[in-house]
Amino acid sequence: MSLLESKHWRFSDDGREFIITRRDLPDPWENRICTDDFNAIIRQDGSGFCGVRAGYDGLEIDPRMPTSWRRAKVRRPWRGAVYDIEILNPHGVPVGPVTMELDGRVLDGDVIPPPAATGEHRVRVTVGA
């Protein structure tokens, strides 16, 4: 096991993807990643990563990414459903307005409403659109 992995998380072989390998832990945990340009808190449930967090009215998406990142993926269980969230940053902006699609349907704003059904859902977020 290298310094860049644990039994709970690891980086992909090319170092471009952070992968949470276990979420079923008895105690919550979080990692903090900080650079001169970016900082993030990553929790075992996937919350806090790239601005994905649960709110009262829905799953809030407010990406804040390094300008070198063009894409990030988050798999987020929430309220009985699982969301596969792909965040695209085609212009390399650290923050900006977003457009979102939920299962191919365009959403207004930056909040995914509570799920009407369990199961898996696909979310596509474009930053700076």
matplotlib code that plots the C-alpha trace (Angstrom):
import matplotlib.pyplot as plt

x = [0.0, 1.4, 1.1, -1.6, -4.0, -5.6, -8.1, -10.9, -9.7, -7.1, -6.0, -6.3, -3.2, -2.7, -3.3, -6.2, -9.1, -9.9, -11.7, -13.6, -13.5, -15.5, -18.4, -19.6, -17.4, -18.5, -17.2, -17.3, -14.1, -13.0, -9.9, -8.7, -6.8, -5.2, -3.0, -2.3, -5.2, -7.8, -9.0, -11.6, -13.1, -13.9, -16.1, -16.7, -20.2, -18.9, -20.4, -18.3, -16.4, -16.6, -19.4, -21.9, -23.8, -27.2, -29.5, -33.0, -34.5, -32.4, -28.9, -26.9, -24.3, -21.8, -18.6, -15.3, -12.5, -8.9, -8.6, -6.7, -9.6, -11.9, -14.0, -14.8, -17.2, -19.0, -21.2, -23.5, -26.2, -28.9, -32.5, -32.8, -31.4, -27.9, -26.7, -23.8, -22.7, -20.4, -19.0, -17.6, -15.4, -14.7, -13.3, -11.2, -12.9, -12.6, -16.2, -19.1, -22.7, -23.8, -26.3, -27.6, -29.3, -31.0, -31.6, -31.4, -33.8, -32.6, -33.0, -33.3, -30.8, -28.2, -30.3, -31.4, -34.9, -35.5, -35.9, -39.3, -38.0, -35.2, -32.6, -29.8, -29.9, -27.4, -26.5, -24.5, -23.2, -21.4, -19.5, -19.3, -21.9]
y = [0.0, 3.4, 6.7, 7.6, 4.8, 3.1, 0.3, 2.9, 5.0, 5.3, 7.3, 5.8, 4.5, 7.7, 9.8, 11.7, 10.1, 9.8, 6.6, 5.8, 2.0, 1.5, 3.5, 1.0, 2.1, 2.2, 5.8, 8.6, 10.0, 12.8, 13.7, 17.2, 18.0, 21.4, 23.1, 26.7, 26.7, 24.3, 22.7, 20.1, 18.0, 14.4, 12.3, 8.6, 9.1, 11.3, 14.5, 17.6, 16.6, 19.1, 21.0, 18.1, 18.3, 17.3, 20.2, 20.4, 21.1, 18.7, 17.7, 20.9, 21.1, 23.9, 22.7, 24.3, 22.6, 23.3, 24.9, 21.9, 19.6, 19.1, 16.3, 14.8, 12.0, 11.5, 8.6, 9.8, 7.8, 10.0, 9.5, 5.9, 6.7, 6.7, 9.5, 9.1, 12.7, 13.7, 17.3, 18.7, 21.8, 22.4, 25.9, 25.2, 27.7, 27.2, 28.2, 29.4, 29.0, 25.4, 23.7, 20.3, 17.3, 14.6, 11.4, 13.4, 16.1, 19.7, 21.1, 24.8, 25.9, 24.0, 21.7, 18.2, 17.7, 14.8, 11.6, 10.4, 6.9, 4.8, 3.3, 4.9, 8.3, 10.0, 13.6, 15.7, 19.1, 21.5, 24.4, 27.8, 26.9]
z = [0.0, -1.0, 0.8, -1.7, -0.8, 2.2, 2.6, 2.3, -0.7, -3.4, -6.4, -9.9, -11.5, -13.5, -10.3, -11.9, -10.0, -6.3, -5.6, -2.4, -2.1, 1.2, 2.5, 5.0, 8.0, 11.6, 12.0, 9.5, 8.1, 5.9, 3.9, 3.1, 0.0, -0.3, -2.9, -3.7, -6.2, -4.6, -1.5, -0.9, 1.9, 0.9, 3.1, 3.1, 1.7, -1.2, 0.2, 0.1, -3.0, -5.9, -4.2, -4.0, -0.7, 0.7, 1.5, 2.8, -0.7, -2.6, -3.6, -4.1, -6.8, -6.6, -8.2, -7.3, -9.2, -10.1, -13.5, -14.8, -14.1, -17.1, -15.6, -12.2, -11.2, -7.9, -7.0, -4.2, -2.4, -1.1, 0.2, -1.1, -4.6, -6.0, -8.2, -10.7, -11.1, -13.9, -13.7, -16.9, -16.9, -20.6, -20.2, -17.1, -14.8, -11.0, -10.4, -12.5, -13.4, -14.1, -16.4, -15.1, -16.6, -14.5, -16.4, -19.7, -18.5, -18.2, -14.7, -13.7, -11.1, -9.2, -7.0, -7.7, -6.2, -3.8, -5.7, -6.7, -7.1, -5.8, -8.1, -10.0, -11.6, -14.0, -13.5, -15.9, -14.7, -17.0, -15.3, -17.0, -19.6]

ax = plt.figure().add_subplot(projection="3d")
ax.plot(x, y, z, "-o")
ax.set_aspect("equal")
plt.show()
